[in-house]
Structure formats: structure tokens, C-alpha cells
Amino acid sequence: MWDLLNQPAVRASLAVLIMLTCIYLGWRAALALRPLTGKDDTNVDDLVRNFEEMRLEGDIDETELRSIRSVLEKTEGRRLSE
């Protein structure tokens, strides 16, 4: 039995089998997590509100907030409420 496992072809086959198993398990994990991270429940107004809160906390400054607002306005195609 152990002599069979010492052959290079068997070792290579086992390595490929282990690698394919890891890839499959990773793919299944990604599919399981995708609905959790792919929610489309955030709208532009919520994003702006979150960024304004970040500005009040000092995480970003006023110029960064204006830049973010302009990008969000372009993606939304309308003027955001102040």
C-alpha cells in the first residue's frame, strides 16, 4: 500500500484531487456568502447620510464629501437633497 503512494504519478494525482476539492469548497463558500454580501438595499440617500456622518466624526473632510457627492450624483442622475 505504501509503495503505491510513493509513486510520483499517484502523488501527483492525489495533489490534484486535493487541490480540486479545495477549489470546490471555496466555490461553494463563495456562493453561500454571495447573497449575504450582495444585497441591493442601500440607496444613494443612505450612502450620503453615512458619508455625512463620517464627516461629522472627522473621518473624511469637506472636500472629500463634496467629491463623493458629485460621484453619487452622476451615478444617480439627479441632484441629492442637501
Residue pairs with C-beta under 8 A, 6 or more apart in sequence:
4 10
5 11
5 14
44 72
44 75
44 76
44 80
45 80
45 81
47 72
48 68
48 69
48 72
48 80
51 60
51 65
51 68
51 69
52 65
54 60
55 61
55 62
55 64
55 65
60 68
69 80
72 80
73 79
73 80
